[in-house]
Amino acid sequence: MSLILNLTLMNKVKDMAIFGRPRFAGISCIFAVLLTLLATPAMAVLTIEVNKGVDSGIPIAIVPFGIEGASGLPHLPADIIESDLSSSGKFDAVSRDNFISRPTDLKSIQYKDWRLLKAEALVVGKIINLGNGQLEVRFRLVDVFRETQLTGQKFTIPEDRIRKVSHQISDIIYEQLTGKPGAFDTKIAYITAEGELPNKKFLLQIADVDGFGPRTVLQSNEPILSPAWSPDGNWLAYVSFEKRSSNVYIQNVWSGERKLVSEFPGINSAPAWSPDGRSLALTLSKDGNPDIYVFNVANNSLRRLTRHTAIDTEPDWSPDGRTIAFTSGRSGAPQIYRVPVSGGNAQRMTFEGKYNAGPSHSPDGKSMVLITDQGNGFRVGLYSTEDRSVRELTNTRQDESPSFAPNGEMIIYATQKGGRSVLSAVSVDGSVQQTLRFQQGSVREPAWSPFNRKL
């Protein structure tokens, strides 16, 4: 690749989280990111490796569901549920090789069998073929030692929804046993690249959180960046260079309806949805320096929010919609600031570490995830809005693009492992760590969807 092409591409992607990797150290970070995207083919086949879990997970036995009148199901609920719960790091699944019996309903449970295996919770279920492509799926979660049902439910679904309902069952079990909502029935959006130059293709894709069912939302011969979910989970905002410059689009993930929302001269970047889904915060340089603007999606009105000679970028709305956090170099190095949506002076939020960038609020607004450099490299950090402290959650050195799960329990991000860009996830307390490993290539810029049953 020629130096001229590299410089052209770097100019294109000044909006690629201008601070997402340390732009104040120069634009070599953008160079590195684009080289990875441009040079490495990718396939959206994902496996989850739990690198670190809690010291003692909840012992749970998940019995294969009984099947009446149905055959050839592409996915079996017990397998999916066990994979979901195990990947959270909070459960220890009892090996099926040790099962003494395989009950499918409450009356067939011999509780002493499961106490011998030291299972504290037991999941049993049944699938009934109703004909015409319809299935009835039943499950029960029981407390082995109290010999009581904790919860249970019956679903009537088309056959092609068996995987989705399995994730929903995982969510129900997770919430029942941990007190927190599960987020297995959600999606992730991410960017991959495939092919070789000059035929390189960039893909904006969405998939289940376990990597199953990847679907391409947009394919382009030019880079795609910064996907962001709308609060209802029906739209993605993103940056595309298909017109040879950075422009912001929104696109319905179901119908494919697409709208160009920002193509001003200069940088158009870093879209972030307001909590009510009516507006986007953007970074624009149309008036000279990169500043934060608010774009009303309904009436196409635009309002400037910051005015400073430093770079202001990477906006993120607070859950109450009253303020926007953003990254700024106005203190000399990248730090997080906050400005009222109604306008006014920006307030500095981070003081620990020489670099803090890419803020993303937790669902409850009590913390923000960001990328921090406290002398150990660029790591995922958790900022407390109460005491303004920043705590490192990872031990890698090249993390970027952190995004909260909608239940606030996990954070997905991109990092470098083994010379490749991979997606990883870490719990908010740092006790659970996962690597979401694609079989080939590199993936970047993950965004975790909100709760949305349609997804």
TORVO-529887 format. One record per residue (C-alpha): x, z, y; residue in one letter. Coordinates in pm, 1 decimal. Each point is the difference from the previous one (the first is absolute). Example, Ala and Ser with C-alpha at 12.3 -4.5 7.8 and 13.67 -1.06 7.14 Angstrom:
<nodes>
<<1230.0,780.0,-450.0>,'A'>;
<<137.0,-66.0,344.0>,'S'>;
</nodes>
This chain:
<nodes>
<<0.0,0.0,0.0>,'M'>;
<<147.1,-98.6,338.3>,'S'>;
<<74.0,250.0,275.0>,'L'>;
<<-234.5,-193.5,228.2>,'I'>;
<<-284.1,39.8,-250.5>,'L'>;
<<75.5,370.1,-37.0>,'N'>;
<<-8.6,54.1,375.3>,'L'>;
<<-321.6,-197.4,29.0>,'T'>;
<<-162.5,210.2,-269.3>,'L'>;
<<123.9,319.5,159.6>,'M'>;
<<-155.0,-102.5,328.1>,'N'>;
<<-324.3,-69.1,-183.3>,'K'>;
<<-13.7,345.5,-145.9>,'V'>;
<<83.7,222.1,294.0>,'K'>;
<<-341.1,144.8,-72.4>,'D'>;
<<94.8,87.4,-359.6>,'M'>;
<<-22.5,369.6,70.2>,'A'>;
<<252.4,-38.1,281.7>,'I'>;
<<115.9,342.6,-94.8>,'F'>;
<<-112.2,-19.6,-366.9>,'G'>;
<<365.1,-20.7,-86.9>,'R'>;
<<233.9,97.7,288.0>,'P'>;
<<-36.4,-272.5,260.1>,'R'>;
<<175.4,213.1,257.2>,'F'>;
<<307.9,-41.6,-216.4>,'A'>;
<<-47.5,-374.8,52.4>,'G'>;
<<-212.5,-262.4,-168.1>,'I'>;
<<197.2,4.1,-323.7>,'S'>;
<<-287.7,194.6,-158.8>,'C'>;
<<-234.7,-292.3,59.4>,'I'>;
<<265.3,-232.2,-136.9>,'F'>;
<<20.4,208.5,-317.1>,'A'>;
<<-375.2,20.4,-47.4>,'V'>;
<<-50.2,-371.7,40.3>,'L'>;
<<290.8,-85.2,-224.2>,'L'>;
<<-163.7,201.8,-274.8>,'T'>;
<<-335.6,-166.7,49.2>,'L'>;
<<146.3,-347.0,28.3>,'L'>;
<<249.0,16.3,-281.4>,'A'>;
<<-180.7,180.0,-281.2>,'T'>;
<<-288.0,-132.0,-210.2>,'P'>;
<<-273.0,253.1,-76.7>,'A'>;
<<-267.7,41.8,-261.0>,'M'>;
<<-289.0,242.7,51.1>,'A'>;
<<33.1,176.8,-335.2>,'V'>;
<<29.6,371.0,55.5>,'L'>;
<<82.4,303.5,-207.9>,'T'>;
<<-6.0,361.5,117.4>,'I'>;
<<285.1,234.3,-87.4>,'E'>;
<<-47.3,370.5,71.6>,'V'>;
<<347.8,106.2,113.9>,'N'>;
<<-95.2,356.8,81.8>,'K'>;
<<-312.4,205.6,-72.5>,'G'>;
<<-112.8,354.9,46.8>,'V'>;
<<173.9,251.7,-221.6>,'D'>;
<<-313.4,70.1,-200.1>,'S'>;
<<-279.1,-254.9,1.7>,'G'>;
<<-351.4,73.0,-123.9>,'I'>;
<<-9.0,-60.1,-378.2>,'P'>;
<<-279.7,-249.4,-61.1>,'I'>;
<<-111.6,-193.8,-307.4>,'A'>;
<<-171.5,-335.4,56.4>,'I'>;
<<-171.2,-120.5,-316.3>,'V'>;
<<-54.0,-375.3,-51.1>,'P'>;
<<-362.4,-74.9,84.1>,'F'>;
<<-238.3,-86.4,-278.6>,'G'>;
<<-130.4,-357.3,8.0>,'I'>;
<<-346.6,-103.5,-114.7>,'E'>;
<<-78.8,-371.0,-27.1>,'G'>;
<<284.0,-112.9,224.3>,'A'>;
<<317.0,-171.1,-109.3>,'S'>;
<<294.5,-168.4,160.6>,'G'>;
<<-5.3,208.0,317.6>,'L'>;
<<302.3,-101.0,207.7>,'P'>;
<<53.8,357.5,123.3>,'H'>;
<<-66.9,331.7,-166.8>,'L'>;
<<-100.8,287.1,229.5>,'P'>;
<<202.3,271.6,-172.4>,'A'>;
<<321.5,-198.7,42.5>,'D'>;
<<-64.7,-55.7,370.3>,'I'>;
<<-105.4,359.5,64.8>,'I'>;
<<307.2,136.7,-177.9>,'E'>;
<<227.5,-233.0,195.2>,'S'>;
<<-164.1,96.3,331.5>,'D'>;
<<20.1,373.1,-52.6>,'L'>;
<<352.4,-10.0,-143.2>,'S'>;
<<125.2,-209.4,291.1>,'S'>;
<<-115.8,267.3,244.7>,'S'>;
<<261.8,236.0,-141.9>,'G'>;
<<-255.7,279.1,-10.9>,'K'>;
<<-117.2,-39.1,-359.5>,'F'>;
<<165.7,18.5,-341.1>,'D'>;
<<-188.4,-222.9,-243.1>,'A'>;
<<-9.0,127.5,-358.3>,'V'>;
<<141.3,-261.6,-236.2>,'S'>;
<<-269.4,-175.3,-201.9>,'R'>;
<<228.9,15.4,-303.5>,'D'>;
<<-79.6,370.6,-13.7>,'N'>;
<<-378.4,-31.0,21.8>,'F'>;
<<-174.0,176.5,-286.9>,'I'>;
<<-336.8,-157.4,78.2>,'S'>;
<<-141.0,-265.2,233.3>,'R'>;
<<-338.2,112.3,132.7>,'P'>;
<<-207.1,-228.9,221.9>,'T'>;
<<-263.5,248.3,120.1>,'D'>;
<<-44.4,373.2,58.6>,'L'>;
<<-161.1,85.2,-331.3>,'K'>;
<<290.9,-139.1,-202.4>,'S'>;
<<270.2,201.5,178.1>,'I'>;
<<182.2,258.4,-208.4>,'Q'>;
<<153.0,208.2,276.3>,'Y'>;
<<246.0,179.2,-226.5>,'K'>;
<<164.3,-333.4,-77.5>,'D'>;
<<83.9,-47.4,366.1>,'W'>;
<<105.4,357.9,59.2>,'R'>;
<<256.0,-47.0,-275.9>,'L'>;
<<140.1,-290.1,200.2>,'L'>;
<<3.6,217.8,315.0>,'K'>;
<<-228.1,-240.0,185.9>,'A'>;
<<-177.7,170.2,287.7>,'E'>;
<<-226.8,-295.3,79.2>,'A'>;
<<-153.3,-262.6,-225.7>,'L'>;
<<-153.2,-339.3,83.0>,'V'>;
<<-238.0,-168.9,-242.5>,'V'>;
<<-219.5,-303.1,47.6>,'G'>;
<<-191.0,-290.5,-141.1>,'K'>;
<<-59.5,-366.1,84.0>,'I'>;
<<-334.1,-157.8,-100.5>,'I'>;
<<-62.9,-374.1,10.6>,'N'>;
<<-337.7,-52.6,169.7>,'L'>;
<<4.8,-377.9,-40.1>,'G'>;
<<4.5,-270.5,265.8>,'N'>;
<<352.6,95.3,97.3>,'G'>;
<<-96.7,357.2,92.4>,'Q'>;
<<166.0,319.7,-116.8>,'L'>;
<<-92.4,364.5,16.7>,'E'>;
<<301.3,224.5,42.4>,'V'>;
<<-31.9,375.8,-49.2>,'R'>;
<<265.3,265.5,38.7>,'F'>;
<<22.3,377.7,-13.8>,'R'>;
<<274.2,229.9,130.3>,'L'>;
<<6.3,338.5,-169.3>,'V'>;
<<187.9,327.5,35.2>,'D'>;
<<151.8,58.6,-343.8>,'V'>;
<<36.9,376.5,25.3>,'F'>;
<<-338.4,67.7,158.4>,'R'>;
<<-165.7,-262.2,-220.8>,'E'>;
<<-203.7,-125.8,293.6>,'T'>;
<<-55.4,-336.1,164.8>,'Q'>;
<<160.0,-25.3,343.3>,'L'>;
<<-149.3,-335.6,93.0>,'T'>;
<<-131.4,-320.3,-150.5>,'G'>;
<<-163.9,-323.6,101.0>,'Q'>;
<<-161.4,-317.2,-130.3>,'K'>;
<<66.7,-346.1,146.0>,'F'>;
<<-180.8,-327.5,-64.2>,'T'>;
<<235.6,-284.5,87.5>,'I'>;
<<80.6,-363.9,-76.1>,'P'>;
<<283.6,-41.3,-248.3>,'E'>;
<<242.9,-118.1,266.5>,'D'>;
<<-29.9,334.5,182.2>,'R'>;
<<131.9,209.8,-287.5>,'I'>;
<<338.9,44.4,163.9>,'R'>;
<<-149.3,101.8,334.4>,'K'>;
<<-231.9,256.0,-154.5>,'V'>;
<<295.8,140.5,-193.9>,'S'>;
<<180.6,60.6,330.7>,'H'>;
<<-315.7,162.8,135.9>,'Q'>;
<<-7.7,234.4,-298.9>,'I'>;
<<365.3,84.9,67.6>,'S'>;
<<-93.6,85.9,359.0>,'D'>;
<<-280.7,229.3,-116.9>,'I'>;
<<227.5,179.8,-246.8>,'I'>;
<<280.1,33.2,253.6>,'Y'>;
<<-228.7,155.8,258.9>,'E'>;
<<-162.8,233.4,-251.9>,'Q'>;
<<334.0,136.2,-120.7>,'L'>;
<<206.8,-2.7,321.2>,'T'>;
<<-261.5,46.5,271.0>,'G'>;
<<121.7,-316.0,177.2>,'K'>;
<<-169.8,-343.5,-3.9>,'P'>;
<<166.2,-253.0,-225.1>,'G'>;
<<124.1,-331.9,136.7>,'A'>;
<<33.8,-205.3,-319.1>,'F'>;
<<-297.8,-220.7,89.0>,'D'>;
<<172.6,-141.9,307.8>,'T'>;
<<229.4,-292.9,77.7>,'K'>;
<<340.7,-69.5,145.5>,'I'>;
<<94.2,-297.4,215.3>,'A'>;
<<358.8,-126.2,7.0>,'Y'>;
<<217.9,-301.7,73.1>,'I'>;
<<187.6,-199.8,-264.2>,'T'>;
<<194.7,-324.7,5.8>,'A'>;
<<43.2,-261.8,-269.2>,'E'>;
<<197.2,-317.4,-50.7>,'G'>;
<<321.5,-111.7,162.8>,'E'>;
<<81.2,-153.4,334.8>,'L'>;
<<-109.8,-241.9,132.5>,'P'>;
<<-318.2,57.3,-203.3>,'N'>;
<<-19.2,376.7,45.9>,'K'>;
<<-355.8,137.0,3.6>,'K'>;
<<-110.0,332.4,142.3>,'F'>;
<<-300.0,179.7,-145.1>,'L'>;
<<-224.7,270.4,139.4>,'L'>;
<<-143.0,162.6,-311.8>,'Q'>;
<<-226.6,286.2,-96.2>,'I'>;
<<-12.6,178.0,-335.5>,'A'>;
<<-126.6,315.2,-165.1>,'D'>;
<<222.4,299.6,66.3>,'V'>;
<<132.0,-34.8,-356.2>,'D'>;
<<103.9,-358.7,75.1>,'G'>;
<<-273.6,-167.2,-205.4>,'F'>;
<<-190.7,-305.0,121.0>,'G'>;
<<219.1,-124.8,285.3>,'P'>;
<<-188.0,-243.1,222.3>,'R'>;
<<146.3,-218.2,272.4>,'T'>;
<<-177.8,34.0,334.3>,'V'>;
<<229.2,-238.9,186.6>,'L'>;
<<280.7,-235.5,-96.3>,'Q'>;
<<234.9,-149.5,257.4>,'S'>;
<<330.5,-181.3,29.5>,'N'>;
<<86.7,236.3,285.2>,'E'>;
<<42.8,381.3,-6.4>,'P'>;
<<-300.8,233.6,-9.1>,'I'>;
<<43.5,358.2,119.0>,'L'>;
<<-165.5,333.1,77.3>,'S'>;
<<-326.5,1.9,-201.4>,'P'>;
<<-247.5,265.4,118.2>,'A'>;
<<-337.6,86.7,-154.7>,'W'>;
<<-315.9,36.6,205.6>,'S'>;
<<-175.1,337.7,-42.9>,'P'>;
<<-274.1,-155.1,-215.8>,'D'>;
<<253.9,-167.3,-228.1>,'G'>;
<<-146.1,-346.5,56.9>,'N'>;
<<258.2,-146.3,237.2>,'W'>;
<<375.6,-29.0,24.7>,'L'>;
<<184.6,-46.3,325.5>,'A'>;
<<347.1,-152.0,-28.2>,'Y'>;
<<269.1,-199.1,176.9>,'V'>;
<<59.7,-363.4,-98.2>,'S'>;
<<265.3,-244.4,115.1>,'F'>;
<<-183.2,-309.0,-123.6>,'E'>;
<<-1.7,-140.2,355.6>,'K'>;
<<376.1,62.1,23.8>,'R'>;
<<-54.1,309.4,212.7>,'S'>;
<<-145.2,344.6,-66.8>,'S'>;
<<-379.9,13.6,21.5>,'N'>;
<<-247.5,266.8,-112.2>,'V'>;
<<-294.4,-88.4,-223.9>,'Y'>;
<<-280.2,190.4,-169.5>,'I'>;
<<-143.3,-120.0,-329.8>,'Q'>;
<<-290.4,108.2,-218.7>,'N'>;
<<138.4,75.8,-345.5>,'V'>;
<<-325.7,-109.8,-168.6>,'W'>;
<<-121.4,-309.4,184.2>,'S'>;
<<334.2,-120.5,133.6>,'G'>;
<<-144.9,-15.6,352.6>,'E'>;
<<294.2,-0.4,237.1>,'R'>;
<<43.6,52.3,372.7>,'K'>;
<<300.7,-43.1,226.8>,'L'>;
<<-0.8,298.1,233.2>,'V'>;
<<332.5,-19.8,182.4>,'S'>;
<<225.2,-297.1,77.3>,'E'>;
<<147.2,91.1,336.8>,'F'>;
<<346.0,-124.6,98.9>,'P'>;
<<269.6,224.3,-144.3>,'G'>;
<<-53.3,272.0,-257.4>,'I'>;
<<-341.3,58.2,-159.9>,'N'>;
<<45.0,270.4,-260.9>,'S'>;
<<-71.5,331.1,-175.7>,'A'>;
<<-383.0,-5.9,-21.1>,'P'>;
<<-171.0,333.8,-64.4>,'A'>;
<<-377.5,50.1,-32.4>,'W'>;
<<-189.7,263.4,193.6>,'S'>;
<<-195.1,250.6,-216.3>,'P'>;
<<-330.8,-164.6,95.6>,'D'>;
<<128.7,-346.7,-90.5>,'G'>;
<<-86.2,-143.5,342.1>,'R'>;
<<348.5,-33.3,145.5>,'S'>;
<<359.4,-78.0,-87.4>,'L'>;
<<306.4,155.5,155.3>,'A'>;
<<271.7,-264.8,37.5>,'L'>;
<<354.2,-40.5,122.6>,'T'>;
<<18.3,-287.3,250.7>,'L'>;
<<279.1,-123.6,225.9>,'S'>;
<<-213.4,-246.2,193.9>,'K'>;
<<67.3,186.5,325.7>,'D'>;
<<373.3,30.7,-60.5>,'G'>;
<<89.6,307.3,-202.3>,'N'>;
<<-161.2,97.7,-334.5>,'P'>;
<<-280.6,245.9,78.4>,'D'>;
<<-311.5,135.5,-173.7>,'I'>;
<<-333.7,-171.4,66.6>,'Y'>;
<<-353.4,56.1,-131.0>,'V'>;
<<-196.2,-307.4,-104.8>,'F'>;
<<-379.6,22.3,-42.6>,'N'>;
<<-84.7,-211.3,-305.5>,'V'>;
<<-366.6,-44.7,96.3>,'A'>;
<<37.8,-129.5,356.3>,'N'>;
<<366.6,-110.5,-3.3>,'N'>;
<<88.0,220.9,297.0>,'S'>;
<<357.5,124.6,36.8>,'L'>;
<<126.3,314.5,171.7>,'R'>;
<<360.7,103.4,56.8>,'R'>;
<<75.2,356.9,-102.8>,'L'>;
<<373.5,54.5,66.1>,'T'>;
<<228.8,-119.6,278.0>,'R'>;
<<366.9,72.8,-52.3>,'H'>;
<<329.6,-184.0,8.7>,'T'>;
<<78.1,119.2,-354.2>,'A'>;
<<-142.4,-155.4,-315.6>,'I'>;
<<-335.7,152.1,-102.7>,'D'>;
<<-123.3,-107.8,-344.4>,'T'>;
<<-153.7,105.2,-334.4>,'E'>;
<<-323.7,154.1,132.5>,'P'>;
<<-219.0,216.2,-223.2>,'D'>;
<<-334.9,157.8,91.3>,'W'>;
<<-75.4,367.2,-52.0>,'S'>;
<<-294.9,55.4,-237.9>,'P'>;
<<-220.2,118.0,289.5>,'D'>;
<<72.8,-321.1,191.6>,'G'>;
<<113.4,184.2,313.2>,'R'>;
<<373.7,-68.3,-2.7>,'T'>;
<<247.3,-258.2,-124.0>,'I'>;
<<342.0,94.8,-133.1>,'A'>;
<<274.3,-259.5,32.7>,'F'>;
<<374.8,-53.2,-23.3>,'T'>;
<<195.2,-26.3,325.2>,'S'>;
<<361.0,-19.0,109.2>,'G'>;
<<-66.9,155.1,337.5>,'R'>;
<<208.1,307.4,-88.6>,'S'>;
<<295.9,-218.1,-98.7>,'G'>;
<<-64.7,-1.6,-376.0>,'A'>;
<<-319.8,-72.7,-194.0>,'P'>;
<<-238.2,296.3,11.9>,'Q'>;
<<-375.7,51.2,-38.0>,'I'>;
<<-220.4,28.3,306.8>,'Y'>;
<<-373.4,44.4,50.7>,'R'>;
<<-227.9,-140.9,268.1>,'V'>;
<<-374.3,54.4,61.2>,'P'>;
<<-210.4,-304.3,-89.3>,'V'>;
<<-169.5,39.5,337.4>,'S'>;
<<339.9,-42.8,167.6>,'G'>;
<<251.2,233.4,155.6>,'G'>;
<<353.2,123.4,-46.6>,'N'>;
<<170.6,-13.5,-338.0>,'A'>;
<<114.8,325.9,-157.8>,'Q'>;
<<303.7,22.7,-227.3>,'R'>;
<<-80.2,143.8,-343.5>,'M'>;
<<320.6,-7.1,-209.4>,'T'>;
<<323.4,177.4,89.4>,'F'>;
<<168.8,55.1,-337.8>,'E'>;
<<239.1,-269.6,-119.5>,'G'>;
<<160.0,-292.2,179.1>,'K'>;
<<-263.2,-250.2,-114.3>,'Y'>;
<<-374.4,34.0,-63.4>,'N'>;
<<-220.2,-309.4,-23.8>,'A'>;
<<-304.4,-161.7,-160.6>,'G'>;
<<-258.7,281.1,31.1>,'P'>;
<<-309.5,9.0,-219.2>,'S'>;
<<-254.6,281.6,31.8>,'H'>;
<<-125.8,196.5,-296.9>,'S'>;
<<-377.5,-22.5,-55.4>,'P'>;
<<-47.5,354.5,132.4>,'D'>;
<<221.8,-59.6,303.2>,'G'>;
<<218.1,303.4,-74.0>,'K'>;
<<311.6,-200.6,-73.4>,'S'>;
<<159.8,-341.2,30.7>,'M'>;
<<222.8,-185.0,-241.4>,'V'>;
<<291.6,-185.9,156.3>,'L'>;
<<350.6,-127.6,-63.2>,'I'>;
<<263.4,251.2,109.1>,'T'>;
<<378.2,6.0,13.2>,'D'>;
<<134.6,352.9,5.8>,'Q'>;
<<348.4,-102.0,-108.1>,'G'>;
<<-95.5,-98.3,-355.8>,'N'>;
<<-117.7,-355.8,52.5>,'G'>;
<<-346.5,-134.5,67.9>,'F'>;
<<-241.6,210.9,-202.4>,'R'>;
<<-370.7,69.7,-14.1>,'V'>;
<<-72.9,311.2,202.4>,'G'>;
<<-308.3,210.1,64.8>,'L'>;
<<-64.0,113.3,357.0>,'Y'>;
<<-215.6,308.0,58.9>,'S'>;
<<-218.2,-23.6,309.7>,'T'>;
<<-17.0,380.6,3.5>,'E'>;
<<367.7,93.9,28.3>,'D'>;
<<148.8,-347.0,72.7>,'R'>;
<<237.7,26.1,-295.2>,'S'>;
<<114.6,-299.4,-208.3>,'V'>;
<<61.9,51.5,-371.2>,'R'>;
<<170.0,-260.4,-219.8>,'E'>;
<<-200.3,-90.6,-310.7>,'L'>;
<<233.3,-251.8,-167.1>,'T'>;
<<367.6,-18.9,-91.7>,'N'>;
<<49.3,-374.6,44.5>,'T'>;
<<168.9,-154.7,303.1>,'R'>;
<<-189.5,-318.3,87.6>,'Q'>;
<<-369.8,90.8,5.7>,'D'>;
<<-255.5,-179.2,215.5>,'E'>;
<<-372.8,-58.3,62.0>,'S'>;
<<-154.7,331.2,-118.9>,'P'>;
<<-379.2,10.3,-46.4>,'S'>;
<<-227.7,290.8,-96.0>,'F'>;
<<-241.6,-12.1,-291.8>,'A'>;
<<-355.4,53.5,125.8>,'P'>;
<<-11.7,346.2,-157.4>,'N'>;
<<319.2,100.0,181.6>,'G'>;
<<170.0,103.4,-323.4>,'E'>;
<<251.0,-282.7,-46.0>,'M'>;
<<203.2,-232.8,219.4>,'I'>;
<<97.4,-354.1,-97.3>,'I'>;
<<307.6,-162.1,153.5>,'Y'>;
<<264.0,-267.6,-57.3>,'A'>;
<<358.9,82.2,-87.2>,'T'>;
<<312.6,-141.8,-161.7>,'Q'>;
<<86.9,76.3,-361.6>,'K'>;
<<251.7,-183.6,-211.9>,'G'>;
<<53.0,-259.6,268.6>,'G'>;
<<-369.8,-88.0,14.2>,'R'>;
<<-285.8,89.7,227.3>,'S'>;
<<-264.8,196.1,-189.1>,'V'>;
<<-308.9,197.3,84.7>,'L'>;
<<12.4,373.7,-56.6>,'S'>;
<<-236.1,290.3,48.9>,'A'>;
<<58.6,366.4,74.7>,'V'>;
<<-235.7,295.2,27.6>,'S'>;
<<-36.0,175.0,334.5>,'V'>;
<<190.9,299.7,-132.3>,'D'>;
<<271.4,-216.5,-155.6>,'G'>;
<<-62.4,137.1,-350.2>,'S'>;
<<-127.8,-327.6,-149.3>,'V'>;
<<193.8,-324.8,28.0>,'Q'>;
<<-79.6,-340.5,-147.7>,'Q'>;
<<153.3,-344.5,-0.9>,'T'>;
<<-240.7,-292.2,-4.8>,'L'>;
<<226.4,-259.8,-151.9>,'R'>;
<<-70.8,-372.2,-0.4>,'F'>;
<<153.7,-188.6,-289.9>,'Q'>;
<<172.3,-243.0,232.9>,'Q'>;
<<78.5,-41.2,365.9>,'G'>;
<<-52.8,221.6,301.1>,'S'>;
<<-312.9,132.8,165.3>,'V'>;
<<-41.8,151.6,344.0>,'R'>;
<<-234.8,145.6,259.0>,'E'>;
<<-254.5,180.8,-218.0>,'P'>;
<<-327.7,122.2,146.8>,'A'>;
<<-235.9,229.4,-192.7>,'W'>;
<<-369.2,-83.4,39.3>,'S'>;
<<-267.9,245.3,111.3>,'P'>;
<<-269.8,120.9,-236.5>,'F'>;
<<-239.2,-288.2,-59.3>,'N'>;
<<-215.6,-31.6,-311.5>,'R'>;
<<-24.2,-374.1,55.1>,'K'>;
<<374.2,-30.5,-44.8>,'L'>;
</nodes>
